Amino acid sequence: MDSTASIALPDLWDRLVGIQPDPNLWVVIATMVAALAVVVPHTVWRVSRNAITIAHEGGHGLVALLTGRTLTGIRLHSDTSGLTVSRGKPHGIGMILTAAAGYTAPPLLGLGGAALLSAGRITLLLWLATALLVAMLVMIRNAYGALTVLVTGGTFVLVSWLAGPQVQAAFAYAVVWFLLLGGVRPAFELQAKRARGGAGDSDADQLSRLTNVPAALWLFLFHAVSLCSLIGGGRWLLEG
């Protein structure tokens, strides 16, 4: 058994850090179209937005931990809203970064994913995503949230272990396109809600209270991060 493990572990490591061939350009474009098809139509977006909420709340949670705050729990709701609760100083740089991480997390994750794919690290991307989802599952505090993360994480596990290289590549590109394209829409939705007098306790408004910087400027930051990530990440994906 020891000899089997000694053979399997290097193979597993090589599979993880190895470089996989880029898919054909038509696959890259097809996955982009597929991502648009679940982001643009409102009826489909009401369901697919759950995945963006996972990234949004995961961003809050990860930055809270990185800045020394105590993460107490994450909730994901069926209306695609979410809540991340952490303990620590109610002001200061840690709280500011934590609040700013939500709307910026999906596009930045997409940008990081595009960088990995442009380097041929398809398997590494899938495994990193799975690890992040498993870590997030530990902090989920409601049944719907747990189910959503389990289904998402289970999909990544199935593709990572059972699918062939071509399916893995198509899935990875579709996920990254979805994060890049889907990361743009929430900031526009927030802008529309604020224009109607709603979303008074949004991340932008919380950041405004924390920094005395107008919420509109924080909203501009969300737009800038998402659009620049889409431009940069899309270029990497298309150029391979």
TATANOR-V275374 format. One record per backbone hydrogen bond with DSSP energy under -0.5 kcal/mol. NH is the residue of the N-H (numbers start at 1). CO is the residue of the C=O. Records with the same first field share a line. If there is no record, write none. Layout:
NH=CO / CO
This chain:
5=1
6=2
7=3
8=4
9=5
10=6
11=7
12=8
13=9
14=10
15=11
16=12
17=13
18=14
20=18 / 120
27=24
28=24
29=25
30=26
31=27
32=28
33=29
34=30
35=31
36=32
37=33
38=34 / 35
39=35 / 36
40=36
45=41
46=42
47=44
48=44
49=45
50=47
51=48
52=48
53=49
54=50
55=51
56=52
57=53
58=54
59=55
60=56
61=57
62=58
63=59
64=60
65=61
66=62
67=63
68=65
69=64
70=87
71=69
72=70 / 85
73=85
74=139
75=83
77=81
80=77
83=75
85=73
87=70
96=92
97=93
98=94
99=95
100=96
101=97 / 98
102=99
104=100
105=101 / 102
106=102
108=104
109=105
110=106
111=107
112=108
113=109
114=110
115=111
116=112
117=113
118=114
119=115
120=117
121=116
122=120
125=121
126=122
127=123
128=124
129=125
130=126
131=127
132=128
133=129
134=130
135=131
136=132
137=133
138=134
139=135 / 136
140=136 / 137
141=74
146=142
147=143
148=144
149=145
150=146
151=147
152=148
153=149
154=150
155=151
156=152
157=153
158=154
159=155
160=156
161=157
162=158
163=158 / 159
168=164
169=165
170=166
171=167
172=168
173=169
174=170
175=171
176=172
177=173
178=174
179=175
180=176
181=177
182=178
183=179
184=181
185=181
186=182
187=184
188=184
189=185
190=186
191=187
192=188
193=189
194=190
195=191
196=192
197=194
198=193
202=199
206=202
207=203
208=204
209=205
210=206
211=207
212=208
217=214
218=214
219=215
220=216
221=217
222=218
223=219
224=220
225=221
226=222
227=223
228=224
229=225
230=226
231=227
232=228
233=229
234=230
235=231
236=232
237=233
238=234
239=235
240=236
